[in-house]
Amino acid sequence: MSMNLKIPHTPNMFRANIQLGMEVEVVLKKDQRTGKRTRGRVQFILTSAAFHSRGIKVQLDTRQVGRVQEIMS
């Protein structure tokens, strides 16, 4: 029997909602266990897919890479 879990879709999961220069909060790879967020501005969008269930991966202007958890601007 397979479990079909429903994940609520939030704006951070859709590439179309992320734009260069916008302020976002991301979780860096090293912070995935704790969920600690880092705020910054999007320099590059690294996820090519239109949707990602854990958040769109971006590179911030500080060169840090993480998945968008919340869009601030």
N, C-alpha and C positions, 0 to 999 in steps of 0.2 A: 504494500500500500504506500503510495507516494504522498508526501505532504505538500500541499500547495499553499505556501505561506503568502499572504498579501502584505506587501511592503508599501506603506504610504509614499506616494511620489511627491517630492518637494522640489522647488525651483533649482536647487543646487545639483540635481541629478540630470538636468537637461543642458546640453552644450549651448543651445540657442539663447539661454538666459545669461550666459557668461560673456562678458565683453572685455577687451583689453583696456587696462587703466582703471577698472572698477575695483572698489575696496571690498575685500572678502576675508572670511576667516577660514583657514585650512587646518587640517590635521596632517602634520608631517609624518613620514614613515616611522621615525624614531619615537614618535608620540602616540602611535596607534593604540598601544596597551592602555595608556592613561586617558587618551582622548583630549589631551591638552591642545588648545587651539592657538594658532599664530595668525595675526592680522597683517595684511599687506595688500599691495596693488598687483593686479594680474599683468604680467609681462608677456607670457605665452600661454596658449591653451594646448595642453599635451594630449588630451583624449581626443581621438578622431571620431569616435562613435557619437551619435546624437544623444544617447542616454547611457548613464552608468549608475548602477544601484548604490554604490558607495560614495558617489560624488565625482564630479569632473576633475581630472588631474590638471593642475596648472603650475606654472613657474611664476613665483612672485618677483617683483623688481629687486629683491634682496638675493635672488638666485636660489631661494629655497623652493622645494617642490613638495606639493601636498594635494590632498583632495578637498575640494570646496565643501564646507559644512554649512556656511551661511553667507548670503550676499548682503553686504552692509550698505552699498549705495545703489 
